[in-house]
Amino acid sequence: RQALEEMRALYERNQADVSEAKSGRTDLIFLIRFRHCCLLRNQRCILAYLYDRLLRIRALRWEYGSVLPNTIQFHMAAEEVEWFNRYKKSLATYMRSVGGEEGLDLTQDIKPPKSLYIEVRCLRDYGEFEIDDGTTVLLKKNSQHFLPRWKCEQLIRQGVLEHILL
Amino acid sequence: MSEAYHPVGPGLGLEENFLSLDDILMSQEKLPGRAESALPRLAFALGQGAGTGDSIPEQSKLEIPLWLAKGLHDSKRRIISVELPKIYKEAWRTVFSADANVVDLHKMGPYYYGFGSQLLNFDNPENPEIAQTILQTFISRFRRIMDSSQNAYNEDTSVLVARLDELERALFQAGQKALNDFQCWEKGQASQITASSLVQNYGKRKFTDMDA
């Protein structure tokens, strides 16, 4: 926001000089060009910063899943939240249209899974967790469970569970 | 273990990438130059002179950042003329042709390759030689970078990396990452799902409240 105000001030000063230059003082051209360079530079920095933020938010969707933790959402501007929601929607539409593929398969970039069920250990308290056939599992710290893979994948990526190899 | 976050990389050759943060940092580096004609009212911005009404006299020496030099440089050269920083001059070029491996490129301005490519934009009679030197330096240093990045597993690499400039460091890190991935695969950890590094970083960082 501060940068925007600076830009506005510079632009106004530049406008004043442009009008002065038009009235015949041609040696001020350098000054105008200089200010124009500064404005362009500021614009470039701002754009690059915002674009980088967008790239990181997009990465968050692939890492975290559809719901962002509150602390992160607090740091995002309103437009970024809206961008995130729209990106989520496009991604969901795309995943549906590819014929019933789960979104997580797209982010799974390592070897195909070796088994349907995996052994996990809980790293922190999470509460209750329900599996497809209705049984609930209480996730407390250091408890080990044998759970279906697709259910716990998201929790593992978030750091709540830990995958154990036998 | 590929990451989902792919930042915009630096540009190759004569043009920079507009949105690349690396390129923006690189174009912040300063160039020595000279003002060809008197620049009215610019004195306060460039650090000389007392008030806003002073002008910089002709032929005075200036240190300007690259982005400003590119903007103010004109083919008729009415405003600014740029000189080469000393690392691209004759003396250093002979050092590079003798042995490029001993030079501490990080100390000499951490963007040797990128900055050199941008310098070729300004008309300069020595351009072909500069281009040749940059290329030759890169070729001779590359072998050592590749060697060290592929063989330093689980060690402290700060000694190796200290003398490299930014482009070389990026290459080194790519090599390290490939090595780590391969070792993971060998150990059988490739099919283990892990929490991504983004998640781990967010967990460790404490979020402070922003002011309004």
HADDOCK unambig.tbl for C-alpha pairs under 7 A between the chains (distance, minus, plus):
assign (segid A and resid 28 and name CA) (segid B and resid 40 and name CA) 6.74 0.50 0.50
assign (segid A and resid 30 and name CA) (segid B and resid 39 and name CA) 6.63 0.50 0.50
assign (segid A and resid 31 and name CA) (segid B and resid 40 and name CA) 6.99 0.50 0.50
assign (segid A and resid 31 and name CA) (segid B and resid 42 and name CA) 6.74 0.50 0.50
assign (segid A and resid 34 and name CA) (segid B and resid 72 and name CA) 6.89 0.50 0.50
assign (segid A and resid 37 and name CA) (segid B and resid 68 and name CA) 6.37 0.50 0.50
assign (segid A and resid 37 and name CA) (segid B and resid 71 and name CA) 5.92 0.50 0.50
assign (segid A and resid 44 and name CA) (segid B and resid 18 and name CA) 7.00 0.50 0.50
assign (segid A and resid 47 and name CA) (segid B and resid 19 and name CA) 6.93 0.50 0.50
assign (segid A and resid 48 and name CA) (segid B and resid 19 and name CA) 4.55 0.50 0.50
assign (segid A and resid 48 and name CA) (segid B and resid 20 and name CA) 6.49 0.50 0.50
assign (segid A and resid 48 and name CA) (segid B and resid 21 and name CA) 6.46 0.50 0.50
assign (segid A and resid 52 and name CA) (segid B and resid 7 and name CA) 6.69 0.50 0.50
assign (segid A and resid 55 and name CA) (segid B and resid 5 and name CA) 6.38 0.50 0.50
assign (segid A and resid 55 and name CA) (segid B and resid 7 and name CA) 6.97 0.50 0.50
assign (segid A and resid 56 and name CA) (segid B and resid 5 and name CA) 5.82 0.50 0.50
assign (segid A and resid 59 and name CA) (segid B and resid 4 and name CA) 4.74 0.50 0.50
assign (segid A and resid 59 and name CA) (segid B and resid 5 and name CA) 4.95 0.50 0.50
assign (segid A and resid 62 and name CA) (segid B and resid 4 and name CA) 6.57 0.50 0.50
assign (segid A and resid 63 and name CA) (segid B and resid 196 and name CA) 6.80 0.50 0.50
assign (segid A and resid 110 and name CA) (segid B and resid 190 and name CA) 6.30 0.50 0.50
assign (segid A and resid 110 and name CA) (segid B and resid 191 and name CA) 5.99 0.50 0.50
assign (segid A and resid 111 and name CA) (segid B and resid 190 and name CA) 6.84 0.50 0.50
assign (segid A and resid 111 and name CA) (segid B and resid 191 and name CA) 5.61 0.50 0.50
assign (segid A and resid 113 and name CA) (segid B and resid 191 and name CA) 6.83 0.50 0.50
assign (segid A and resid 156 and name CA) (segid B and resid 193 and name CA) 6.91 0.50 0.50
assign (segid A and resid 156 and name CA) (segid B and resid 194 and name CA) 6.37 0.50 0.50
assign (segid A and resid 156 and name CA) (segid B and resid 195 and name CA) 5.80 0.50 0.50
assign (segid A and resid 157 and name CA) (segid B and resid 194 and name CA) 5.91 0.50 0.50
assign (segid A and resid 157 and name CA) (segid B and resid 195 and name CA) 3.99 0.50 0.50
assign (segid A and resid 157 and name CA) (segid B and resid 196 and name CA) 6.01 0.50 0.50
assign (segid A and resid 158 and name CA) (segid B and resid 195 and name CA) 5.72 0.50 0.50
assign (segid A and resid 158 and name CA) (segid B and resid 199 and name CA) 6.14 0.50 0.50
assign (segid A and resid 159 and name CA) (segid B and resid 195 and name CA) 5.08 0.50 0.50
assign (segid A and resid 163 and name CA) (segid B and resid 192 and name CA) 6.48 0.50 0.50
assign (segid A and resid 163 and name CA) (segid B and resid 193 and name CA) 6.30 0.50 0.50
